[in-house]
């Protein structure tokens, strides 16, 4: 799952083909992606991520997994998909920056999507780029404008969220929409350790259970049909490690 910020700094087709494809192109046929602000989608500046993921950029004909299944997906368009007994909703937090009215409209979409999945007995997860549950850095603070989405997530008892953006790694306790550690909260992972420079933390929220800003790598997860899941951060450079399992509730 790609959490956004795929290419720095001006991601047009030629940039994705020249820089992203040699490093990460092998993941594309398996990729479920979400667009991020600025580095993936800024109207009038960076608008080719949706074309790239749909195999429409010259020199990169492969399509992302979700595009092979659904066809063209525009930057900012939400979608959801079941993986076994888990239901994932994918939301572009760029909407809060570029079209707040659309972002608020997506709150209703998310509410309906999660309600239907929960009624069908699915365990819930949400992917969005800019994290709400996060430590500050010198560059970014938490995305407070996302609170309507967070309220919906907790109402339906989302168990897992995946975000990026901060250029480091964080994992929360199971947390509710009031920043409290609770047994039925969502475990929020913030994983932005894919290659660009890492950033130190400038705050220490009480809901953060594990974090480091000195290691590049990726997060490997195992999701089980009973709602439990395990995680293992795999470092590619640096000493940071994090692994564990969350069972029900």
PyMOL commands that set and color helices and strands:
alter all, ss='L'
color gray80, all
select helices_A, chain A and resi 13-30+49-53+65-70+94-98+100-119+144-155
alter helices_A, ss='H'
color red, helices_A
select strands_A, chain A and resi 79-83+86-91+123-130+160-164+169-172+187-191+208-212+216-223+229-237+243-246
alter strands_A, ss='S'
color yellow, strands_A
deselect
rebuild
show_as cartoon
